[in-house]
Structures are given as structure tokens and as C-alpha cells.
Amino acid sequence: MFENLGDRLQNAVNKIRGYGKITEDNISEVTREIRLALLEADVNYKVVKEFINNVKEKALGEQVTKSLKPGEQFVKILKDELVELLGGEKEEIYTSGNPSILMLVGLQGSGKTTTIGKLALLLRKKYKRVPLLVACDVYRPAAIDQLKTIGKELNIDVYDEGKGNPVEIAKNAIKYAKENKFNYVLIDTAGRLHIDELLMNELKNITEEVKPNEILLVLDSMVGQDAVNVIEGFNNELPLTGAILTKLDGDTRGGAALSIRHLTNVPIKFVGTSEKMDGLDEFYPDRMATRILGMGDLMTMLEKAEEVIDENEAKKAAKRMEQGKFDLEDFLNTFKQIKKLGPLEGLLKMIPGVPKELKNVKIDPKDMAHIEAIILSMTPYERRHPEILKATRKARIAKGSARSVEEVNRLLNRFEQMKKMMKMMKNGHMKMPF
């Protein structure tokens, strides 16, 4: 998401950084590029106009024109305005109810049923709550079965009464949740291809009966500017408390996210970042802004690392690196930990200071699987003492991993280079670029 927009804005930022002085002419040139980039990203033209006017007005203010580093001041203004456009402060999810009741609504095909499973998983992991999924989409064929399958996969309970009355199902589910000490009730509702009176009446009746703490609109980010119309259609009939943008990992230009809050005042609370069940993230306007401007997102990366990486394993590997004892056994364990963080190209984009050519590199998951297969084809002794790996052993390892001897040699060479780099870092001869 935002890849093309990010590239265009970063080019504009680099240009302004090169200016020794801020003038109306060079600001106009840069803001023209920013305007075009935003319009091409499908941002609403009214939003673009107001955004550019705000940036220009602040950039030509006394504080910037008299600054020693006007370029840096301009970048800060651009970032602050982007954060404001995306909603300013992060909007928290409601957690105080007993149980907290969340109702997900949206058009058919927006990914509502999958998203409700992802949200339940996130709430369980982050807040240590016990969620209950409620099947109130009684019209779409196999919707209940889909929710049950998701619940089984995630080991999360699903309440259903088959093809009954959605209002009664929701009411009974709340009673069941209270009796069985569930902290969260997540109601999966029916969708339509478009907003109609029948759908809205049903959603309003459920809302009136169970009084949800949150009504979250699940929105496909691929719909572009039409997202605003969809939000307004639902928001005019229901008291929406937030939006969940799905499919941000797809080929989307990002305009929906940049227009929604400003035009509808409905905050984005979560974003879908992959098809996997853990591919739902809380939405932080400031982190998204820094990512768009190529400044990385270390906070999200560190939070992901805290969730999935074994702290004891990480400390053990770091200690062995310090002692210069890091071997292929340690490399394999570290490799497995890093894999838990998701695709490597996604991680590279979160690190500040990483060159653009590295950020755009495509890492084939098969290559990573091949590396793992090669190391697993070695004996534990060989992993601990890679220096003993001569021609016959390499041939056996290649055969065992269904790879070539050349690939085995390439891996061993990379490992040796990595060890040298670690040694240089330990001795203080090399500094990280960030």
C-alpha cells in the first residue's frame, strides 16, 4: 500500500532538502508534485486542495524561512499534516464492557467474516481477553460454516442458531457470553452488494436490541474514493465508531485511507495487512505517515518482535555473537525467529535509513525454505563446526536438501561474511546506518 505515493512524496522531500532557502517559487514547485501524487493515489480532490494549502501556508511561515535547515522543517510540516489527515491520535478499541460488544458491518465481499476472526485473534493476543464470535449472517450461503471454520482454526468459540432471526441470535449470544464469562462478543452481520433499506433496518434492530459498544465498518480499500460514499451511507443510518480497512496489501493506491477521516470523521481503527489470520494491525496515523514518507516504522517492528520472538533465544544468540561463537545452529534458530515476523521485504520497509533499492527487493519465500532445508540436512555437529564441511559432506548435504552443491557453497560463504560483519560491529569498526 502507498508504494507509488510514497516514492513520489519521497522524491519531493529529497528535492526540498536540497534547497538552502525556502521561497514561494520552490515551495510551489514541490507542492505541485505532492498535489499530483495525492490525486494519482485517488485521494479526494477537496482533501488534496486543503492539505496543500495548509502545507504551503506553514512552509512559508516565519519559523521555516528563518530556519537553519528549512528543508528539514518542511519535511516535519509535511509529516505533521499527513498525521492530521490520517486522524491525528490513534483511536483505541473499547475494552471496558463485561462483555464488550463489537458489531461488524459492511458490504458483501469486503472481507467481513475473515476480518472478524482476525480481530478476535488480535484482541485475545493483545488484551488477553476471551472472545466469542456470533453468526448473524443468516443469508449468505455458507457464511455460518465459514465463521465456524475460522473459529475452529483459531480455537475461538462461535455462537450460532442456524438460519434464525439475527436480532434474537444476537440477544441470546450476549446472554450466553455473560453466563460463560466471555470478555468480547463480536457479531458478524449480513452484507449486501449495495446499501438498502432491508439491510439497514436489520442492523438498526440489532443495534437497538444489544447496544454494541463499537460498530465497525469493514471496508475494502480497493474501492478507492467510493469508500467515502459507503461510509456515509452506513454512518447516516448507524452510529459508526470506526472503520477497518481490508486488503491494504493488495494493489491499492491508498486514497481511501487518506480521505476517510477528513471527509467522514469516522476513524480508521484497524487495517488488514495480509491474508493470514494474524494480518490485522491497529492503525497508528503517525506510524503510517512516517512509512509513506520513507522514514520507516521501528515501533511496529519492535512490537511485532516482542509478540513472536523468544526473548531467551534472542539473548542466547546475542551472547554467542559477542563471544564469536555464532554457528549454523544459532543461525538456523535466529532464522526461524525472524521468519515469524513475516515477509522480509515488509520488515526492510520498516527500518529507517534502508536504501530504496533494498526496500524494493523481492525475497522469494522459496529461497528461505531452501536455506532452511540445506542447514537441516547437516548433522548437529556440522552445524556447530561448519569448518569441517568439505566436498564429500557438501555433496551429501546437497543431495539431502534437494539443492545443488553451488547453493550449499553460497550459503556457507554468506554465513562467513555475516560472521565477519558481526566481528567488525563488535570491535566498533562498523556502524549501523540508522
C-alpha positions, 0 to 999 in steps of 0.5 A: 500500500502507498508504494507509488505515493510514497516514492513520489512524496519521497522524491519531493522531500529529497528535492526540498532538502536540497534547497538552502532557502525556502521561497514561494517559487520552490515551495510551489514547485514541490507542492505541485508534485505532492498535489499530483501524487495525492490525486494519482493515489485517488485521494479526494480532490477537496482533501488534496486542495486543503492539505496543500494549502495548509502545507504551503501556508506553514512552509512559508511561515516565519519559523521555516524561512528563518530556519537553519535547515528549512528543508528539514522543517518542511519535511516535519510540516509535511509529516505533521499534516499527513498525521492530521489527515490520517486522524491525528491520535490513534483511536483505541478499541473499547475494552471496558464492557463485561462483555464488550460488544463489537458489531461488524458491518459492511458490504458483501465481499469486503472481507467481513467474516475473515476480518472478524476472526482476525480481530478476535485473534488480535484482541485475545493476543493483545488484551488477553481477553476471551472472545466469542464470535456470533453468526448473524449472517443468516443469508449468505450461503455458507457464511455460518460454516465459514465463521465456524471454520475460522473459529475452529482454526483459531480455537475461538468459540462461535455462537450460532442458531442456524438460519434464525432471526439475527436480532434474537441470535444476537440477544441470546449470544450476549446472554450466553457470553455473560453466563460463560464469562466471555470478555468480547462478543463480536457479531458478524452481520449480513452484507449486501452488494449495495446499501438498502433499506432491508439491510439497514433496518436489520442492523438498526434492530440489532443495534437497538436490541444489544447496544454494541459498544463499537460498530465497525465498518469493514471496508475494502480499500480497493474501492478507492474514493467510493469508500467515502460514499459507503461510509456515509451511507452506513454512518447516516443510518448507524452510529459508526465508531470506526472503520477497518480497512481490508486488503491494504496489501493488495494493489491499492493506491491508498486514497481511501485511507487518506480521505476517510477521516477528513471527509467522514470523521469516522476513524480508521481503527484497524487495517488488514495487512495480509491474508493470514489470520494474524494480518490485522494491525491497529492503525497508528496515523503517525506510524503510517505517515512516517512509512509513506514518507520513507522514514520507516516504522521501528515501533511496529517492528519492535512490537511485532518482535516482542509478540513472536520472538523468544526473548531467551533465544534472542539473548542466547544468540546475542551472547554467542555473537559477542563471544564469536561463537555464532554457528549454523545452529544459532543461525538456523534458530535466529532464522526461524525467529525472524521468519515469524515476523513475516515477509522480509521485504515488509520488515526492510520497509520498516527500518529507517535509513534502508536504501530504496533499492533494498526496500524494493527487493523481492525475497522469494519465500522459496529461497528461505525454505531452501536455506532452511532445508540445506542447514537441516540436512547437516548433522548437529555437529556440522552445524556447530563446526561448519569448518569441517564441511568439505566436498564429500559432506557438501555433496551429501548435504546437497543431495539431502536438501534437494539443492545443488552443491553451488547453493550449499557453497553460497550459503556457507560463504554468506554465513562467513561474511555475516560472521565477519560483519558481526566481528567488525560491529563488535570491535566498533569498526562498523556502524549501523546506518540508522 
